[in-house]
Amino acid sequence: MGDSLMDRLSQSLLDTLFSTLHYRFKDLALLKMALTHRSKGGEHNERIEFLGDAIVNMVIAEALYLKFPEAAEGELSRWRASLVNRDALAELAREFDLGRYILLGPGEIRSGGHERHSILSCTMEAVIGAIYLDGGFDAIRQCIMIWHESRLVSFSSTTSHKDPKTLLQECMQSRHASLPVYVVESTSGEAHQQSFSVSCTIETLGIKVLGTGTSRRKGEQSAALEMLTVLKQHLMR
């Protein structure tokens, strides 16, 4: 390939990558494209990254839909987001030691681009797109399911992954206690960067806590989480 991936990486390194990915590329040009950052120049991975983003969302959505037939749409959406967001994809790339394989321009190399969060997550999406183009949908589905096996197992029950407000409400209902009441106590900051202080009160228990967030909803969730912590301590007495 001229300035090829094989020129840069030894066969043993490629074999290591194929082993960790659980996939062996037939067309190394696709792998090279997936690993080439735009700073390197020439054909880079942005278009194939776009494809990989759509594919990983589809595969994870399908897996969650089939694994949790009783889960509501909101729950499925939250779980999918937790598995395919930038942080999760960058962590996956680090598990594969993908940074050592990425082809970068001199400036990105000097600034530590091989370990940069955004570059790792985007490259992970590009590799997903490349496996799809190289081996088809069944191949990439199998890879993604292998990579996420332990993460999917962690979603062992729908209850454990409900948001704090839902958990708190269900906790109160199961004890026939009054439902939590949320009140915005104060706001601060500029309009585009406000902080909301929200109280959560359980009147029958005489307990009131405060939470904060960058929106009213996030403040309520924070207060609900704090209330769950207080209730756990209260019930253990």
N, C-alpha and C positions, 0 to 999 in steps of 0.2 A: 504493500500500500504506500510505497514511498516513505514519507514520515508516518509510518504505520504504528499501530498499537503494539505490534509484535516487535518493532524496533525499540520501543520504550520499555516494554515489560517482558520479562523472561517467561518461558512457557510454564515454569513452575508457579509464577505469580498468577498467570491466567488460570491455571488449573485450580489454584486456591480460590480465586474469585468465582469460578464456575461451581466449585464445591459449596461455597457459602451461599450462593444464589440458588442452588439446587437446579441449575440450568446451564447447559453448554451451548454456546452460540454456534450456529452453522455459518452465519455471515458476520465476520468480525468487523466489517465496515459499519454495520448497525450499532455494534457495541462501541466502536470508536466515536461515532456520532453522539451516542448517548452520554459518553464521558467527556465530551469536548465542550467547555464553557465558551461563551461568546467572546471572552477576552483573548482567547487563543487565535481567533480569526478563522476564516474559511467556514466550512460547514459545521455548525454548532448544534446544540441540543434543544433550543427553545421550542421548535415546532413539535418535536417528538415528546418533549416534556408536557405539552398541551394534551397530547394523546394519552400519555400515561396517567395524567391527573383524572381524566374522564374514566379510564379503565379501572383504576384502583377504587374510585368511588362506586362504580357499578358492582364490582366483585364483592366489596365489603357490604354494600347495601343488600345484595342478594344473600350473602351469608347470614347477616343478622335477621333478615326477613324469614329465612327458612329455620334458623335456630330458635327464634323466639316468636312463635305464632300468636302469642297473646299480647305481645308488646304493642303499645300505641305508637302512632307515627312520630310523635314528639320524642319519645324515648329512643326509637330507632335512629332518628336524626342526630340526637345528642351522642349516642354511642358511635355512630359512623364518624362524626366530627372528631371524636376523641382518638379514633384510630387512624385517620387520614389527614390530620392537620399538619402544619409545618413542623411542629415540635416532634410529633410521632414519626414522621417520615425522616427527619434528620436523625433521630435516635436509631431508626432502622438502618440508615446508611452507615452510622457509626458501628453498629453491630457487624456489618459486612466489611468494615474498614475501607469503605468506598473512597475516602479522601485520598488515599495513596494512589488511586488509579486515575483521578480526574486530571484532564489536560487543561492547563490554565496558561494565560499570558503572563509575561514577566512581572507585570505590576501586581496581579492577583497573587502570584507565588510569593512575592516579597511581603505582601500584607497578610499572609496566612490564609489565603483563600481555600486551601485544602481542608481546613477545619471550620470554615464559616458556615453557620447554621443554614442560611438561605441557599447557599451553593449546594450543600449536602442534600437538602430536601428536594431541590429542583432536579438534581442529578438522579436522585432515587426515582422520581417520577419519570425521568427520561429513560432510565434503565427498564422500567415497567413497560413503557411504550415500545422500546426496542425488542423486548422479549415477545411482546404481542406480534410485532411485525415479522419477527424471525420464526416464531413457532406457532402462532395462532392463539385464539382466545382460550382454548382448553389448557394450553401450556402456561399462560400467564395466570389463569385462575388457579391452577394447581400450585404454582409458586407462591402466590399471595396467600393462599390458604395455609401453606406450610409456614411461611414467615409469621403469620398472625395466629398460629394455632394456640399458643399459650395465652395470648391476649384475648382471644375469643372465649377460651375456657374461663377466663377471669370474670366474664359476664355470666356467672353461674345462676344468678337469679335476678329477675327484673326489679325486685324491691331494693336490692343493695345499690342500684344505680339510679334510683329516682332522685329528683332534686330535693334539697333540704325542706322547702315549703311543703311539698307533697308528703314527704316522710313525717314531718311534724304534724300535719293535719291528720294523717292516718293514725299516728300515735295517740293524739287526743281523742279521736273518735273511738279507738279501741278501748280507751279508759273512761269513756262517757264524760269526758271533761269538756269545758268550754273551748271553742276553737280559738286559735291565736288571732290577735288583733294587731294589725300593722299600722303605724302612724309615722309620717315623715316629720321628724323633730326639727331638722334644720337642713339647709343647703349652703354650700360655700363654693367659692371659685368662680371663674369666668363661665359664660354661657356654654362655651364649647368644651369646657373641662371642669364640670361641676362634680362635687362630692355630696352625696346624700347620706344623712344620718337618719336611720330608721329604727324605731322601737318595735319590739315584739312582746306582747303581753298575754299571759295566760291567767285570766282573772280568777278562776276557781282555785288556782294554786298560789296566787299572789306573787307571781314571778314576772319580772320585766327585764329585758336585756336590750342592748343596742348593737346595731350592725351598720357598716358603711359600705358604699359602693359608688361607682361612677354613673349609676342610673337608679331610679327608684326600685326597679325590679332587682337589680344586683344588691341594693341595700337590704331589701326584704329577704333575699336568699341568705345574705350574710347574717342577718338577725335570726333567721330560722335555724341556721347552723349553730349559732351561739346558744340558742335556746335548747337545741337537742343535746349539746354538751352539758349544759346546766341540768337538764332533766335527768341525764344519765347519772350524774353525781347525786342528784336529789333522790332518785329511786334506789340508789345503792346504800343509802343511810339506814 
